[in-house]
Amino acid sequence: MRDILPVLARWYAARVPFALATVVSVSRSAPRDPGAAMAAGPDGEVVGSVSGGCVEGAVFDLAQEVAAGGEARLATFGHGDQDALAAGLTCGGEIGVLVRLVTAEADPAFGAVAASVAAGEPVTVASVVDGPAPRGATLSVWPETVAGTLGAPGLDVAVTSDARGGLALGATGTRHYGTHGERREDAVTVFLHSFAPPPRMLVFGAIDYAAAVVRIGAFLGYRVTVCDARPVFATPRRFPDAVEVVVDWPHRYLHGTDTDERTVICVLTHDPKFDVPLLAEALRRPAAYIGAMGSRRTHHERMERLLDAGLTEDELSRLRSPVGLDLGARTPEEVAVSVAAEIISLRWGGTGAPLTATAGAIHSNGSA
């Protein structure tokens, strides 16, 4: 939907009602991912695509009905459905499409959402897909504010919490809740459309431990890059879950790449000639997490070298070393879980203690 938002923003500003059709679910070889969108105005103008051409005609007809003032609709198109075959979906997959009316009255936050997306600011739009809550109802969630409602305060609270978690990872998809936001029920289906790119994980040091960290980083939704100066170790074959594998001196690569407040940096080089200049660069730039592998002796020696390199105590306080939580980890996979646990704990303010040793609400939104 990002590509068609400039047009939709103009329609919205001109108070032209339109129907927005969004892919909210896919299976098998569906042609488009969740979040793909098409919009139609009452005069027949259409922008975007939900299927690359397969079912556009059928979705357009639904959108015209909704744009004329109809209620939100949920349509499913699949290869085994004769109606879907007639519409032209022959790829063997299935898509679910939510079609809802967008006007200043129906969605008063749409203009603010479009402005945030244009400015590169993260925002998630949550829409009710199915269930007793009003279909098509929307809740727009920013890191600090919200707008709209899904029809029940408890549902709004639970979805807001999950939407902000999705913003941290740039995740888009459906979630299921009880009518009042209960997390172990599935009466209400909500589609969370996140307008934020996945955060980066930069893993330095092409070792076995790195391979495990890359796998768990990709599993958590990070866009993972592996960097090592040694071409014999830094190969895509050894790191199939990484988006890219770079052969370069780690500090030189980091100096030339972008990081932000969501970026995770894992230094597993375990060699002073690599990790000292690399950490000197990392600790002076934006990052959510900077962790370095090594024993306590290695850590103390590394800290002395970094002080000699001119880093301040405040800069050094950002370093998580030795890396990971104390889980008693031994294998590369166990160490990767330890590192991931520390990243998650730091992101959400967790204590790292067993839940059996804590009291009160488990989640920050107050749900048990």
URHU-V750273 format. One record per pair of residues at least 6 apart in sequence whose ideal C-beta (glycine too) atoms are under 8 Angstrom apart, sorted by sequence separation. I is the first residue (numbers start at 1). J is the second residue. D is the distance in whole Angstrom. If there is no record, write none. Layout:
i=I j=J d=D
i=I j=J d=D
//
This chain:
i=12 j=18 d=8
i=26 j=32 d=7
i=40 j=46 d=5
i=50 j=56 d=7
i=66 j=72 d=7
i=77 j=83 d=8
i=78 j=84 d=5
i=79 j=85 d=7
i=89 j=95 d=7
i=100 j=106 d=8
i=104 j=110 d=8
i=116 j=122 d=8
i=117 j=123 d=7
i=128 j=134 d=6
i=129 j=135 d=7
i=140 j=146 d=7
i=150 j=156 d=6
i=165 j=171 d=8
i=166 j=172 d=7
i=177 j=183 d=7
i=178 j=184 d=8
i=179 j=185 d=8
i=218 j=224 d=5
i=228 j=234 d=4
i=236 j=242 d=7
i=239 j=245 d=5
i=259 j=265 d=7
i=269 j=275 d=5
i=328 j=334 d=8
i=329 j=335 d=5
i=344 j=350 d=7
i=345 j=351 d=7
i=361 j=367 d=7
i=362 j=368 d=6
i=11 j=18 d=5
i=23 j=30 d=8
i=26 j=33 d=7
i=39 j=46 d=7
i=49 j=56 d=6
i=66 j=73 d=6
i=77 j=84 d=4
i=100 j=107 d=8
i=104 j=111 d=8
i=116 j=123 d=4
i=128 j=135 d=5
i=139 j=146 d=6
i=140 j=147 d=5
i=149 j=156 d=6
i=166 j=173 d=8
i=178 j=185 d=3
i=203 j=210 d=5
i=217 j=224 d=5
i=227 j=234 d=7
i=238 j=245 d=8
i=246 j=253 d=6
i=283 j=290 d=6
i=292 j=299 d=7
i=327 j=334 d=7
i=345 j=352 d=5
i=351 j=358 d=7
i=355 j=362 d=6
i=361 j=368 d=6
i=26 j=34 d=6
i=38 j=46 d=7
i=39 j=47 d=5
i=51 j=59 d=8
i=65 j=73 d=7
i=76 j=84 d=8
i=102 j=110 d=6
i=128 j=136 d=6
i=139 j=147 d=7
i=140 j=148 d=5
i=177 j=185 d=6
i=178 j=186 d=8
i=179 j=187 d=5
i=226 j=234 d=6
i=267 j=275 d=5
i=282 j=290 d=5
i=294 j=302 d=7
i=329 j=337 d=7
i=23 j=32 d=5
i=25 j=34 d=7
i=38 j=47 d=7
i=39 j=48 d=6
i=50 j=59 d=6
i=127 j=136 d=6
i=128 j=137 d=5
i=139 j=148 d=5
i=150 j=159 d=6
i=176 j=185 d=7
i=177 j=186 d=7
i=178 j=187 d=5
i=179 j=188 d=6
i=236 j=245 d=5
i=269 j=278 d=7
i=307 j=316 d=7
i=329 j=338 d=4
i=8 j=18 d=7
i=23 j=33 d=7
i=24 j=34 d=6
i=38 j=48 d=4
i=77 j=87 d=6
i=79 j=89 d=6
i=84 j=94 d=8
i=113 j=123 d=5
i=127 j=137 d=7
i=128 j=138 d=8
i=138 j=148 d=5
i=139 j=149 d=6
i=146 j=156 d=7
i=176 j=186 d=4
i=177 j=187 d=7
i=178 j=188 d=7
i=203 j=213 d=6
i=214 j=224 d=5
i=235 j=245 d=6
i=292 j=302 d=7
i=306 j=316 d=6
i=327 j=337 d=7
i=342 j=352 d=7
i=23 j=34 d=5
i=37 j=48 d=5
i=38 j=49 d=6
i=62 j=73 d=5
i=78 j=89 d=7
i=79 j=90 d=7
i=127 j=138 d=5
i=137 j=148 d=7
i=139 j=150 d=5
i=176 j=187 d=8
i=177 j=188 d=5
i=203 j=214 d=6
i=234 j=245 d=5
i=254 j=265 d=8
i=267 j=278 d=6
i=279 j=290 d=7
i=324 j=335 d=6
i=327 j=338 d=5
i=341 j=352 d=7
i=8 j=20 d=7
i=23 j=35 d=7
i=36 j=48 d=8
i=38 j=50 d=5
i=77 j=89 d=5
i=79 j=91 d=7
i=113 j=125 d=6
i=126 j=138 d=7
i=137 j=149 d=7
i=138 j=150 d=8
i=176 j=188 d=7
i=201 j=213 d=8
i=214 j=226 d=6
i=234 j=246 d=7
i=267 j=279 d=6
i=326 j=338 d=8
i=22 j=35 d=7
i=23 j=36 d=4
i=36 j=49 d=7
i=37 j=50 d=7
i=62 j=75 d=6
i=79 j=92 d=5
i=125 j=138 d=6
i=126 j=139 d=5
i=137 j=150 d=5
i=162 j=175 d=6
i=176 j=189 d=6
i=177 j=190 d=7
i=201 j=214 d=8
i=226 j=239 d=5
i=234 j=247 d=5
i=279 j=292 d=6
i=303 j=316 d=6
i=325 j=338 d=5
i=22 j=36 d=7
i=23 j=37 d=7
i=36 j=50 d=5
i=46 j=60 d=6
i=79 j=93 d=7
i=125 j=139 d=8
i=126 j=140 d=8
i=137 j=151 d=5
i=146 j=160 d=6
i=175 j=189 d=8
i=176 j=190 d=8
i=203 j=217 d=7
i=324 j=338 d=3
i=327 j=341 d=7
i=22 j=37 d=5
i=36 j=51 d=8
i=78 j=93 d=7
i=79 j=94 d=7
i=125 j=140 d=5
i=126 j=141 d=7
i=174 j=189 d=6
i=175 j=190 d=5
i=267 j=282 d=7
i=323 j=338 d=8
i=324 j=339 d=5
i=349 j=364 d=7
i=21 j=37 d=6
i=59 j=75 d=7
i=78 j=94 d=3
i=124 j=140 d=7
i=125 j=141 d=8
i=134 j=150 d=8
i=159 j=175 d=7
i=174 j=190 d=7
i=201 j=217 d=4
i=210 j=226 d=6
i=226 j=242 d=5
i=231 j=247 d=5
i=303 j=319 d=8
i=323 j=339 d=6
i=325 j=341 d=5
i=348 j=364 d=7
i=20 j=37 d=6
i=21 j=38 d=5
i=32 j=49 d=7
i=46 j=63 d=8
i=58 j=75 d=7
i=77 j=94 d=7
i=78 j=95 d=8
i=123 j=140 d=6
i=124 j=141 d=5
i=133 j=150 d=5
i=134 j=151 d=5
i=139 j=156 d=6
i=174 j=191 d=5
i=175 j=192 d=6
i=224 j=241 d=7
i=225 j=242 d=6
i=230 j=247 d=8
i=250 j=267 d=8
i=265 j=282 d=5
i=275 j=292 d=6
i=324 j=341 d=7
i=325 j=342 d=5
i=20 j=38 d=8
i=21 j=39 d=7
i=32 j=50 d=6
i=38 j=56 d=7
i=76 j=94 d=7
i=77 j=95 d=5
i=123 j=141 d=7
i=133 j=151 d=4
i=141 j=159 d=8
i=159 j=177 d=7
i=173 j=191 d=8
i=174 j=192 d=7
i=224 j=242 d=5
i=225 j=243 d=6
i=226 j=244 d=8
i=227 j=245 d=8
i=228 j=246 d=8
i=229 j=247 d=7
i=303 j=321 d=8
i=324 j=342 d=5
i=1 j=20 d=8
i=20 j=39 d=5
i=21 j=40 d=8
i=32 j=51 d=6
i=58 j=77 d=7
i=76 j=95 d=7
i=123 j=142 d=5
i=133 j=152 d=7
i=141 j=160 d=5
i=158 j=177 d=6
i=173 j=192 d=6
i=224 j=243 d=6
i=225 j=244 d=5
i=226 j=245 d=5
i=227 j=246 d=4
i=228 j=247 d=7
i=229 j=248 d=6
i=250 j=269 d=6
i=302 j=321 d=7
i=323 j=342 d=7
i=19 j=39 d=7
i=31 j=51 d=5
i=32 j=52 d=6
i=40 j=60 d=6
i=44 j=64 d=7
i=76 j=96 d=5
i=77 j=97 d=7
i=122 j=142 d=7
i=139 j=159 d=6
i=172 j=192 d=6
i=206 j=226 d=6
i=223 j=243 d=5
i=225 j=245 d=8
i=226 j=246 d=7
i=227 j=247 d=8
i=229 j=249 d=5
i=325 j=345 d=7
i=1 j=22 d=7
i=18 j=39 d=5
i=19 j=40 d=5
i=30 j=51 d=8
i=31 j=52 d=4
i=38 j=59 d=6
i=75 j=96 d=7
i=76 j=97 d=8
i=121 j=142 d=7
i=122 j=143 d=6
i=139 j=160 d=7
i=143 j=164 d=7
i=171 j=192 d=7
i=172 j=193 d=5
i=201 j=222 d=4
i=203 j=224 d=6
i=206 j=227 d=8
i=225 j=246 d=6
i=227 j=248 d=6
i=229 j=250 d=7
i=18 j=40 d=6
i=19 j=41 d=8
i=38 j=60 d=7
i=42 j=64 d=8
i=55 j=77 d=5
i=74 j=96 d=7
i=75 j=97 d=5
i=128 j=150 d=5
i=133 j=155 d=6
i=141 j=163 d=4
i=155 j=177 d=6
i=159 j=181 d=7
i=172 j=194 d=5
i=199 j=221 d=8
i=200 j=222 d=7
i=201 j=223 d=7
i=202 j=224 d=8
i=203 j=225 d=7
i=204 j=226 d=8
i=206 j=228 d=4
i=228 j=250 d=7
i=265 j=287 d=5
i=299 j=321 d=5
i=320 j=342 d=6
i=18 j=41 d=5
i=31 j=54 d=6
i=40 j=63 d=4
i=54 j=77 d=8
i=74 j=97 d=7
i=128 j=151 d=7
i=141 j=164 d=6
i=158 j=181 d=3
i=171 j=194 d=6
i=198 j=221 d=6
i=199 j=222 d=6
i=200 j=223 d=5
i=201 j=224 d=5
i=202 j=225 d=5
i=203 j=226 d=5
i=204 j=227 d=5
i=205 j=228 d=6
i=218 j=241 d=4
i=227 j=250 d=5
i=251 j=274 d=8
i=263 j=286 d=7
i=264 j=287 d=7
i=266 j=289 d=8
i=267 j=290 d=7
i=270 j=293 d=6
i=279 j=302 d=7
i=283 j=306 d=8
i=299 j=322 d=6
i=17 j=41 d=7
i=18 j=42 d=8
i=39 j=63 d=7
i=40 j=64 d=6
i=74 j=98 d=5
i=75 j=99 d=7
i=126 j=150 d=7
i=139 j=163 d=7
i=143 j=167 d=6
i=155 j=179 d=7
i=157 j=181 d=6
i=158 j=182 d=8
i=170 j=194 d=5
i=198 j=222 d=6
i=199 j=223 d=7
i=200 j=224 d=8
i=201 j=225 d=7
i=203 j=227 d=7
i=204 j=228 d=7
i=206 j=230 d=7
i=217 j=241 d=8
i=218 j=242 d=7
i=250 j=274 d=5
i=254 j=278 d=6
i=263 j=287 d=5
i=264 j=288 d=6
i=265 j=289 d=7
i=267 j=291 d=7
i=268 j=292 d=8
i=270 j=294 d=6
i=298 j=322 d=8
i=16 j=41 d=6
i=17 j=42 d=6
i=38 j=63 d=7
i=42 j=67 d=5
i=58 j=83 d=8
i=73 j=98 d=8
i=74 j=99 d=8
i=155 j=180 d=6
i=156 j=181 d=7
i=158 j=183 d=6
i=169 j=194 d=8
i=198 j=223 d=5
i=200 j=225 d=7
i=202 j=227 d=7
i=214 j=239 d=5
i=249 j=274 d=8
i=250 j=275 d=8
i=261 j=286 d=5
i=263 j=288 d=6
i=264 j=289 d=5
i=265 j=290 d=5
i=266 j=291 d=5
i=267 j=292 d=4
i=268 j=293 d=5
i=16 j=42 d=8
i=41 j=67 d=6
i=42 j=68 d=6
i=51 j=77 d=7
i=72 j=98 d=7
i=73 j=99 d=5
i=116 j=142 d=7
i=141 j=167 d=7
i=154 j=180 d=4
i=155 j=181 d=4
i=166 j=192 d=5
i=170 j=196 d=4
i=197 j=223 d=8
i=207 j=233 d=7
i=215 j=241 d=5
i=227 j=253 d=5
i=251 j=277 d=4
i=255 j=281 d=6
i=259 j=285 d=5
i=260 j=286 d=5
i=261 j=287 d=7
i=262 j=288 d=5
i=263 j=289 d=8
i=265 j=291 d=7
i=267 j=293 d=7
i=276 j=302 d=7
i=280 j=306 d=6
i=296 j=322 d=6
i=320 j=346 d=8
i=21 j=48 d=8
i=23 j=50 d=5
i=40 j=67 d=6
i=72 j=99 d=6
i=100 j=127 d=7
i=113 j=140 d=5
i=152 j=179 d=6
i=153 j=180 d=8
i=154 j=181 d=4
i=167 j=194 d=6
i=170 j=197 d=5
i=171 j=198 d=8
i=206 j=233 d=4
i=211 j=238 d=6
i=214 j=241 d=5
i=227 j=254 d=8
i=250 j=277 d=8
i=251 j=278 d=4
i=254 j=281 d=5
i=259 j=286 d=5
i=260 j=287 d=8
i=261 j=288 d=6
i=264 j=291 d=8
i=266 j=293 d=8
i=275 j=302 d=7
i=279 j=306 d=6
i=284 j=311 d=8
i=292 j=319 d=6
i=294 j=321 d=7
i=295 j=322 d=7
i=325 j=352 d=5
i=11 j=39 d=8
i=22 j=50 d=8
i=23 j=51 d=8
i=72 j=100 d=4
i=112 j=140 d=7
i=152 j=180 d=5
i=154 j=182 d=8
i=166 j=194 d=5
i=170 j=198 d=4
i=206 j=234 d=4
i=211 j=239 d=6
i=214 j=242 d=5
i=250 j=278 d=4
i=254 j=282 d=6
i=259 j=287 d=5
i=270 j=298 d=7
i=283 j=311 d=6
i=290 j=318 d=6
i=291 j=319 d=8
i=292 j=320 d=7
i=293 j=321 d=8
i=294 j=322 d=6
i=21 j=50 d=6
i=55 j=84 d=7
i=58 j=87 d=4
i=72 j=101 d=7
i=98 j=127 d=6
i=109 j=138 d=7
i=152 j=181 d=7
i=163 j=192 d=5
i=167 j=196 d=5
i=169 j=198 d=6
i=170 j=199 d=7
i=206 j=235 d=8
i=210 j=239 d=7
i=251 j=280 d=7
i=272 j=301 d=8
i=276 j=305 d=5
i=280 j=309 d=5
i=290 j=319 d=6
i=291 j=320 d=4
i=292 j=321 d=4
i=293 j=322 d=7
i=294 j=323 d=8
i=11 j=41 d=6
i=57 j=87 d=7
i=58 j=88 d=8
i=106 j=136 d=8
i=110 j=140 d=8
i=162 j=192 d=7
i=166 j=196 d=8
i=169 j=199 d=6
i=251 j=281 d=5
i=272 j=302 d=7
i=276 j=306 d=6
i=280 j=310 d=8
i=290 j=320 d=6
i=291 j=321 d=7
i=292 j=322 d=8
i=293 j=323 d=5
i=8 j=39 d=6
i=57 j=88 d=7
i=70 j=101 d=7
i=98 j=129 d=5
i=107 j=138 d=6
i=109 j=140 d=4
i=159 j=190 d=6
i=163 j=194 d=7
i=168 j=199 d=7
i=254 j=285 d=8
i=280 j=311 d=6
i=284 j=315 d=6
i=287 j=318 d=8
i=289 j=320 d=7
i=292 j=323 d=6
i=7 j=39 d=8
i=55 j=87 d=4
i=69 j=101 d=7
i=206 j=238 d=7
i=225 j=257 d=8
i=277 j=309 d=8
i=283 j=315 d=5
i=291 j=323 d=4
i=4 j=37 d=6
i=54 j=87 d=7
i=55 j=88 d=6
i=66 j=99 d=5
i=96 j=129 d=7
i=126 j=159 d=5
i=155 j=188 d=7
i=159 j=192 d=7
i=206 j=239 d=7
i=272 j=305 d=6
i=276 j=309 d=6
i=283 j=316 d=7
i=291 j=324 d=7
i=1 j=35 d=6
i=4 j=38 d=8
i=54 j=88 d=5
i=55 j=89 d=5
i=66 j=100 d=7
i=67 j=101 d=7
i=1 j=36 d=7
i=4 j=39 d=6
i=53 j=88 d=8
i=54 j=89 d=4
i=62 j=97 d=8
i=66 j=101 d=5
i=100 j=135 d=8
i=101 j=136 d=7
i=112 j=147 d=7
i=155 j=190 d=8
i=283 j=318 d=6
i=1 j=37 d=4
i=54 j=90 d=7
i=63 j=99 d=5
i=100 j=136 d=4
i=283 j=319 d=6
i=54 j=91 d=7
i=62 j=99 d=5
i=98 j=135 d=8
i=126 j=163 d=6
i=21 j=59 d=5
i=51 j=89 d=7
i=59 j=97 d=6
i=98 j=136 d=7
i=100 j=138 d=8
i=109 j=147 d=4
i=150 j=188 d=8
i=8 j=47 d=8
i=108 j=147 d=7
i=109 j=148 d=5
i=124 j=163 d=4
i=203 j=242 d=8
i=206 j=245 d=8
i=7 j=47 d=5
i=55 j=95 d=7
i=59 j=99 d=7
i=108 j=148 d=7
i=124 j=164 d=8
i=150 j=190 d=7
i=279 j=319 d=7
i=21 j=62 d=7
i=107 j=148 d=7
i=228 j=269 d=8
i=21 j=63 d=5
i=55 j=97 d=8
i=124 j=166 d=5
i=222 j=264 d=6
i=4 j=47 d=5
i=19 j=62 d=8
i=20 j=63 d=8
i=124 j=167 d=6
i=4 j=48 d=4
i=19 j=63 d=4
i=51 j=95 d=6
i=123 j=167 d=7
i=3 j=48 d=7
i=19 j=64 d=7
i=50 j=95 d=7
i=122 j=167 d=5
i=129 j=174 d=7
i=205 j=250 d=8
i=229 j=274 d=7
i=19 j=65 d=8
i=133 j=179 d=7
i=204 j=250 d=4
i=1 j=48 d=7
i=19 j=66 d=4
i=50 j=97 d=6
i=132 j=179 d=6
i=217 j=264 d=7
i=19 j=67 d=4
i=122 j=170 d=8
i=131 j=179 d=7
i=291 j=339 d=6
i=18 j=67 d=6
i=217 j=266 d=8
i=17 j=67 d=6
i=24 j=74 d=8
i=171 j=221 d=6
i=204 j=254 d=8
i=27 j=78 d=8
i=169 j=220 d=7
i=170 j=221 d=7
i=291 j=342 d=7
i=17 j=69 d=8
i=169 j=221 d=4
i=202 j=254 d=7
i=291 j=343 d=8
i=169 j=222 d=7
i=213 j=266 d=6
i=289 j=342 d=8
i=289 j=343 d=5
i=74 j=129 d=6
i=132 j=187 d=6
i=133 j=188 d=5
i=202 j=257 d=8
i=213 j=268 d=7
i=268 j=323 d=8
i=288 j=343 d=8
i=74 j=130 d=6
i=131 j=187 d=5
i=132 j=188 d=7
i=210 j=266 d=8
i=267 j=323 d=8
i=131 j=188 d=4
i=202 j=259 d=7
i=266 j=323 d=7
i=289 j=346 d=6
i=130 j=188 d=7
i=131 j=189 d=6
i=210 j=268 d=5
i=288 j=346 d=7
i=289 j=347 d=8
i=130 j=189 d=4
i=200 j=259 d=7
i=209 j=268 d=6
i=288 j=347 d=7
i=31 j=91 d=6
i=128 j=188 d=7
i=129 j=189 d=4
i=200 j=260 d=8
i=30 j=91 d=7
i=74 j=135 d=7
i=128 j=189 d=7
i=129 j=190 d=6
i=199 j=260 d=8
i=202 j=263 d=7
i=204 j=265 d=8
i=207 j=268 d=6
i=29 j=91 d=5
i=31 j=93 d=7
i=72 j=134 d=8
i=73 j=135 d=8
i=128 j=190 d=6
i=129 j=191 d=5
i=200 j=262 d=7
i=201 j=263 d=8
i=202 j=264 d=7
i=204 j=266 d=7
i=205 j=267 d=7
i=29 j=92 d=5
i=30 j=93 d=3
i=32 j=95 d=7
i=39 j=102 d=8
i=72 j=135 d=4
i=127 j=190 d=7
i=199 j=262 d=4
i=200 j=263 d=5
i=201 j=264 d=4
i=202 j=265 d=5
i=203 j=266 d=5
i=204 j=267 d=5
i=205 j=268 d=4
i=207 j=270 d=8
i=28 j=92 d=6
i=29 j=93 d=4
i=30 j=94 d=6
i=31 j=95 d=8
i=71 j=135 d=7
i=72 j=136 d=3
i=126 j=190 d=5
i=127 j=191 d=5
i=199 j=263 d=6
i=200 j=264 d=7
i=201 j=265 d=8
i=202 j=266 d=7
i=204 j=268 d=6
i=205 j=269 d=4
i=28 j=93 d=4
i=30 j=95 d=5
i=71 j=136 d=7
i=126 j=191 d=7
i=199 j=264 d=7
i=201 j=266 d=7
i=203 j=268 d=7
i=204 j=269 d=5
i=205 j=270 d=7
i=27 j=93 d=6
i=28 j=94 d=7
i=126 j=192 d=5
i=127 j=193 d=7
i=26 j=93 d=6
i=27 j=94 d=5
i=125 j=192 d=8
i=126 j=193 d=8
i=26 j=94 d=7
i=27 j=95 d=8
i=124 j=192 d=6
i=125 j=193 d=5
i=25 j=94 d=8
i=26 j=95 d=5
i=124 j=193 d=7
i=205 j=274 d=7
i=25 j=95 d=7
i=26 j=96 d=8
i=124 j=194 d=5
i=125 j=195 d=8
i=204 j=274 d=7
i=25 j=96 d=4
i=124 j=195 d=7
i=204 j=275 d=8
i=23 j=95 d=5
i=24 j=96 d=5
i=122 j=194 d=7
i=123 j=195 d=5
i=124 j=196 d=8
i=23 j=96 d=7
i=24 j=97 d=7
i=122 j=195 d=7
i=123 j=196 d=8
i=266 j=339 d=6
i=23 j=97 d=6
i=24 j=98 d=5
i=122 j=196 d=4
i=204 j=278 d=6
i=22 j=97 d=7
i=21 j=97 d=5
i=22 j=98 d=5
i=21 j=98 d=7
i=22 j=99 d=8
i=21 j=99 d=5
i=22 j=100 d=8
i=117 j=195 d=5
i=20 j=99 d=7
i=116 j=195 d=7
i=264 j=343 d=6
i=19 j=99 d=6
i=20 j=100 d=6
i=19 j=100 d=7
i=20 j=101 d=8
i=19 j=101 d=6
i=20 j=102 d=5
i=113 j=195 d=8
i=18 j=101 d=8
i=19 j=102 d=7
i=17 j=101 d=6
i=18 j=102 d=6
i=209 j=293 d=7
i=17 j=102 d=7
i=17 j=103 d=5
i=15 j=103 d=7
i=205 j=293 d=8
i=15 j=104 d=6
i=199 j=288 d=7
i=12 j=102 d=7
i=12 j=104 d=7
i=98 j=191 d=6
i=8 j=102 d=7
i=168 j=262 d=7
i=12 j=110 d=5
i=13 j=111 d=7
i=12 j=111 d=5
i=8 j=110 d=8
i=9 j=111 d=7
i=12 j=114 d=7
i=24 j=127 d=8
i=25 j=129 d=8
i=9 j=114 d=4
i=22 j=127 d=7
i=24 j=129 d=5
i=8 j=114 d=7
i=9 j=115 d=8
i=6 j=114 d=8
i=5 j=114 d=5
i=9 j=118 d=7
i=5 j=117 d=6
i=6 j=118 d=7
i=5 j=118 d=7
i=2 j=117 d=6
i=212 j=331 d=8
i=212 j=332 d=4
i=216 j=336 d=5
i=220 j=340 d=6
i=211 j=332 d=7
i=212 j=333 d=5
i=215 j=336 d=7
i=216 j=337 d=7
i=213 j=335 d=8
i=209 j=332 d=5
i=212 j=335 d=7
i=213 j=336 d=5
i=216 j=339 d=8
i=217 j=340 d=7
i=220 j=343 d=8
i=208 j=332 d=5
i=212 j=336 d=4
i=216 j=340 d=5
i=220 j=344 d=8
i=209 j=335 d=6
i=213 j=339 d=6
i=209 j=336 d=7
i=213 j=340 d=8
i=35 j=172 d=5
i=34 j=172 d=5
i=33 j=172 d=8
i=34 j=173 d=6
i=34 j=174 d=8
i=25 j=174 d=6
i=24 j=174 d=6
i=34 j=191 d=7
i=35 j=193 d=5
i=34 j=193 d=8
i=25 j=191 d=8
i=24 j=191 d=4
i=22 j=191 d=7
i=22 j=193 d=7
i=168 j=347 d=6
i=183 j=367 d=6
i=181 j=367 d=7
i=1 j=193 d=7
i=2 j=195 d=7
i=161 j=363 d=6
i=161 j=364 d=7
i=161 j=365 d=4
i=160 j=365 d=7
i=161 j=367 d=8
i=158 j=365 d=7
i=157 j=365 d=5
i=157 j=366 d=7
i=158 j=367 d=6
i=157 j=367 d=8
//
